[in-house]
Amino acid sequence: MILRDQYGIPTTRVFGKKLKQYLTELDIHVNEDLENAEKKVINLKEHLKNNITDRSAKHKLQEAQSRLNITQKYFGVQKVKKR
């Protein structure tokens, strides 16, 4: 959709193959759901560094972390423990 909307490319076929099939042949695995969940958590953490008392953002961070954990569990991604 990004190729179509931002760059005006009407189809996502590359060399007669769909884009996802072409990327898997190159061993490039992109998981958009997981990336979006990680970005949301990172952005909320950055926001909370500057706005410590923002209670709604704290609640949204908890929800986003929960969604990230669910997504990681669904796709079988190992959680990275930070100490």
HELIX and SHEET records of a PDB file:
HELIX    1   1 ILE A    2  TYR A    7  1                                   6    
HELIX    2   2 LEU A   19  GLU A   25  1                                   7    
HELIX    3   3 GLU A   32  ASN A   50  1                                  19    
HELIX    4   4 ARG A   55  PHE A   75  1                                  21    
SHEET    1   A 2 ARG A  13  VAL A  14  0                                        
SHEET    2   A 2 LYS A  17  LYS A  18 -1                                        
END                                                                             
